[in-house]
Each structure stands twice: as structure tokens, then as C-alpha cells.
Amino acid sequence: MRRALAVALTSLALPSAALASKPYNDSDLLPSPVVDKSLIAHQHAKKVRKAHAAAPSTSVAIPAHLAAIAACESGGNPRAIGGGGLYRGAFQMTYSAWASAGGTGDPAAAPMAEQVERAQILYAQAGPGPWPVCGP
């Protein structure tokens, strides 16, 4: 039995070329470091909060009727895009509605102050018509 075990162990031995290619190192026996994803997420959130706190305030006074429309249309998100890309910005304007109020480019890329300004112009031109579901 001992002899069979010795023969079996000898047949499992690695060739000497394989051993010579990589020197033995005690660190090979250490477990790999475990990455705590919750700690990484916490650190990322902390950086985001810090950056957000350092950002200048961009609060914009919005008339109540327009604030209600923006809340209904996009949850007040100035970068919102809906309807497969057709409706854009806090007021979910189409490109044609945006242009009719004097806007150029993408409504969702415009600052909130400009979106409010364009919504006021559009509301003065057409009333709540452009917002059939969310208009007052």
C-alpha cells in the first residue's frame, strides 16, 4: 500500500521546468484581498455629495402653474427625456415647441432658467394647450 501511494505521488509531481519558471513566494499562500463593494459605494456617494455641496446653487424661481406642469411632466428633472426622445427637459417640450418659444438646440441640454423662460413664453402663446395632460 505504501509503495502504491509513493508511486502515485511521484507520478503527480510537476516537471522541474515548471517549478523553475516561477520561484516560490510566501505571498502565493496569502488569500487575495476581499473587495468590500459596499465600502466603495459609500465612498463614491460621499464624493458625489461633497461635489454637489460645492456646486453653486442653481435654484430658479418658477411660477406655481409652471412648477406644477414641470412636476407632472418630468418630476422637475431638467434633463428628462421622454416619448422615445420626442419630449425633452423639465417641461417635456418638443423641438418645435422649444423653437416656437425662441429656443435653439436641445431643450434637455438647456439650463433650468432658460427652460422656465421658454415655458413662460410658450404658456403666454398657447396657454396650457402644449401640456394637455399636465396643464392646469
Contacts in CASP RR format, 6 or more apart in sequence:
PFRMAT RR
TARGET T0000
AUTHOR 0000-0000-0000
METHOD contacts of the structure
MODEL  1
MRRALAVALTSLALPSAALASKPYNDSDLLPSPVVDKSLIAHQHAKKVRK
AHAAAPSTSVAIPAHLAAIAACESGGNPRAIGGGGLYRGAFQMTYSAWAS
AGGTGDPAAAPMAEQVERAQILYAQAGPGPWPVCGP
58 111 0 8 1.000
58 112 0 8 1.000
58 113 0 8 1.000
60 112 0 8 1.000
60 113 0 8 1.000
60 116 0 8 1.000
61 116 0 8 1.000
62 70 0 8 1.000
62 116 0 8 1.000
63 120 0 8 1.000
65 123 0 8 1.000
65 128 0 8 1.000
65 135 0 8 1.000
65 136 0 8 1.000
66 91 0 8 1.000
66 116 0 8 1.000
66 119 0 8 1.000
66 120 0 8 1.000
66 123 0 8 1.000
68 134 0 8 1.000
68 135 0 8 1.000
68 136 0 8 1.000
69 91 0 8 1.000
69 119 0 8 1.000
69 128 0 8 1.000
69 131 0 8 1.000
69 134 0 8 1.000
69 135 0 8 1.000
69 136 0 8 1.000
70 76 0 8 1.000
70 90 0 8 1.000
70 91 0 8 1.000
70 119 0 8 1.000
72 131 0 8 1.000
72 133 0 8 1.000
72 134 0 8 1.000
72 135 0 8 1.000
73 80 0 8 1.000
73 87 0 8 1.000
73 90 0 8 1.000
73 91 0 8 1.000
73 92 0 8 1.000
73 131 0 8 1.000
73 134 0 8 1.000
74 80 0 8 1.000
74 89 0 8 1.000
74 90 0 8 1.000
74 91 0 8 1.000
74 92 0 8 1.000
75 90 0 8 1.000
76 90 0 8 1.000
77 89 0 8 1.000
77 90 0 8 1.000
78 89 0 8 1.000
78 90 0 8 1.000
78 108 0 8 1.000
78 110 0 8 1.000
78 111 0 8 1.000
78 112 0 8 1.000
78 115 0 8 1.000
79 89 0 8 1.000
79 108 0 8 1.000
79 109 0 8 1.000
80 88 0 8 1.000
80 89 0 8 1.000
80 90 0 8 1.000
80 92 0 8 1.000
80 108 0 8 1.000
81 87 0 8 1.000
81 88 0 8 1.000
81 89 0 8 1.000
81 108 0 8 1.000
82 88 0 8 1.000
82 92 0 8 1.000
86 94 0 8 1.000
87 93 0 8 1.000
87 94 0 8 1.000
88 94 0 8 1.000
88 95 0 8 1.000
88 98 0 8 1.000
88 106 0 8 1.000
88 107 0 8 1.000
88 108 0 8 1.000
89 107 0 8 1.000
89 108 0 8 1.000
89 110 0 8 1.000
89 115 0 8 1.000
90 112 0 8 1.000
90 115 0 8 1.000
90 116 0 8 1.000
90 119 0 8 1.000
91 107 0 8 1.000
91 115 0 8 1.000
91 118 0 8 1.000
91 119 0 8 1.000
91 122 0 8 1.000
91 131 0 8 1.000
92 131 0 8 1.000
93 101 0 8 1.000
93 107 0 8 1.000
93 115 0 8 1.000
93 118 0 8 1.000
93 119 0 8 1.000
93 122 0 8 1.000
93 130 0 8 1.000
95 105 0 8 1.000
95 106 0 8 1.000
95 107 0 8 1.000
97 122 0 8 1.000
97 130 0 8 1.000
98 105 0 8 1.000
98 107 0 8 1.000
98 118 0 8 1.000
100 122 0 8 1.000
100 125 0 8 1.000
101 118 0 8 1.000
101 119 0 8 1.000
101 121 0 8 1.000
101 122 0 8 1.000
101 125 0 8 1.000
102 118 0 8 1.000
102 121 0 8 1.000
103 110 0 8 1.000
103 114 0 8 1.000
103 118 0 8 1.000
107 115 0 8 1.000
107 118 0 8 1.000
110 118 0 8 1.000
122 130 0 8 1.000
123 130 0 8 1.000
128 135 0 8 1.000
128 136 0 8 1.000
129 135 0 8 1.000
END
